[in-house]
Each structure stands twice: as structure tokens, then as C-alpha cells.
Amino acid sequence: MPEQPLLVTDRLHLRPFALSDAAHVQALAGERAIAETTLLIPPPYGDGVAETWIATHQPQFRDGRLVNYAITLRPDGHLIGAVGLVIVRVHDRAELGYWIGTRWWNRGFATEAARAIIRYGFDDLGLHRIEAEHFARNPASGRVMLKCGMRYEGRSLQAVKKWGIYEDIDRYGLIHP
Ligand SMILES: CC(C)(COP(=O)(O)OP(=O)(O)OC[C@H]1O[C@@H](n2cnc3c(N)ncnc32)[C@H](O)[C@@H]1OP(=O)(O)O)[C@@H](O)C(=O)NCCC(=O)NCCS
């Protein structure tokens, strides 16, 4: 597997995370608004969580199971979020996920980053299908998926338990064009 390439868009550089990003990740992903609409981000986001998370990226990339990118602003390289694909190679399929620090919401950054990683997934990783899902109460994420060309595939009722409450999940998919 070749090295994880940099992805460049109009306003963003997507690059692999480094351990030196950990404090910044902790500050951004540690905001409760991020944990509220994601499944795997814990509140509180304790010391060491970011380091552990970042350390999994390269081994899993080499195994072909994961590609995660730090979303950074051009030209100064300021870290504002994360975007990734969890790959199921046997099906040439991946699940897209992302978060953006709250102060950069609603400026199109998640969409711009997601479009870039989708292109990379299809063109370079040879994926056939990319899918994504969000809590039904998180329509902003659904907008990102639609703006990336994904198709709404339906709602799974009470499919996950989040903080003790069963929640509906909206699902989207995109087939290699
Ligand atoms: C979801 C998230 C990644 C969106 O990031 P972002 O950079 O603000 O996304 P974009 O600016 O590209 O697009 C957001 C869209 O949602 C829309 N939106 C925002 N709040 C909304 C709401 N309450 N209802 C409906 N649409 C909403 C925006 O208007 C925009 O759509 P538009 O371009 O058609 O106007 C960000 O809110 C986030 O990190 N949330 C917490 C983590 C999370 O939920 N991750 C996704 C898990 S599935």
C-alpha cells in the first residue's frame, strides 16, 4: 500500500494526523456538540484519547482498513476537523465520517473535505460504494451527504442507543460513477 497522499482542495489541505495534533484534536473534538451527534467520540474527551486514536491511523491505513485525514485550512495549515473512510475491502465499500470544530461550521468545509476523500476513495482506493449515516436529529450532516452527491437510502428506526436513548438513523450511499 503506498503512502497516504495529501489531498488539496480550493480552501483545504487534507493530510494524515500526527501525534503533535493531539492537543488540538482534544480541544476540537472535546466540545460536547461534537460528541452529541457522533457515536465514537467520548465526552469528556480525556487526556491520551487523541494520541491513542491517532496512533491507530497508520497501521490501519497500511492494512487497507482505514484512511483518516486532518482537515487543515490553506494556507496556514490550521487544523479544523477530521474526515475518514472505514474500508471493508471484501466489498470494496467504505463508510464516510467527519467532524468540524464548531467555530467553522456552516462554511462548506465538511462538504469540501468529504468530496475530496470520496474522489480519493473511488479513484485511488478502488472503492465501489461509499456510504454514510447520521442521527435523524442531525440534518446538517444529511445536507453534507446530499451535497456530496450521495443518495438517501432510508431511515432505520431506533437503530442505535446513544446515551441510553434509542435513536433513528438516516442512511446514504453513493456508487462509483
Ligand atoms: C455535520 C458537520 C460535520 C457539518 O460540517 P459543516 O462544515 O458545517 O458542513 P457544511 O458547511 O459543508 O454543510 C452544512 C449544511 O448543513 C446545513 N445546516 C446546518 N444546520 C442545519 C440544521 N439545523 N438543519 C438543516 N440544515 C442545517 C447548512 O445550511 C449547510 O447546508 P447548505 O450548504 O445547503 O446551506 C458539523 O456540524 C459537525 O462536525 N457536527 C458534529 C459532528 C457530526 O455530527 N459529524 C457527522 C456525524 S454523521
The ligand as a Gaussian input file, in Angstrom:
#p B3LYP/6-31G(d) Opt

LIG

0 1
 C      -22.136000      17.823000      10.473000
 C      -20.919000      18.742000      10.343000
 C      -19.688000      17.908000      10.012000
 C      -21.174000      19.742000       9.216000
 O      -19.992000      20.485000       8.989000
 P      -20.040000      21.874000       8.185000
 O      -18.647000      22.206000       7.802000
 O      -20.809000      22.860000       8.957000
 O      -20.881000      21.420000       6.900000
 P      -21.137000      22.269000       5.574000
 O      -20.956000      23.710000       5.871000
 O      -20.364000      21.664000       4.473000
 O      -22.681000      21.964000       5.295000
 C      -23.638000      22.118000       6.331000
 C      -25.027000      22.198000       5.743000
 O      -25.980000      21.910000       6.758000
 C      -26.917000      22.976000       6.815000
 N      -27.411000      23.036000       8.181000
 C      -26.781000      23.467000       9.274000
 N      -27.590000      23.334000      10.352000
 C      -28.737000      22.768000       9.897000
 C      -29.949000      22.380000      10.512000
 N      -30.128000      22.517000      11.821000
 N      -30.907000      21.857000       9.732000
 C      -30.734000      21.702000       8.403000
 N      -29.605000      22.043000       7.762000
 C      -28.621000      22.577000       8.505000
 C      -26.140000      24.179000       6.371000
 O      -27.007000      25.224000       5.985000
 C      -25.369000      23.570000       5.205000
 O      -26.210000      23.324000       4.101000
 P      -26.315000      24.347000       2.828000
 O      -24.932000      24.472000       2.269000
 O      -27.273000      23.674000       1.931000
 O      -26.806000      25.659000       3.385000
 C      -20.676000      19.541000      11.646000
 O      -21.872000      20.143000      12.042000
 C      -20.168000      18.669000      12.770000
 O      -18.965000      18.437000      12.888000
 N      -21.081000      18.182000      13.637000
 C      -20.682000      17.376000      14.783000
 C      -20.115000      16.024000      14.374000
 C      -21.044000      15.320000      13.406000
 O      -22.252000      15.377000      13.520000
 N      -20.435000      14.612000      12.449000
 C      -21.174000      13.855000      11.468000
 C      -21.624000      12.572000      12.079000
 S      -22.672000      11.671000      10.942000

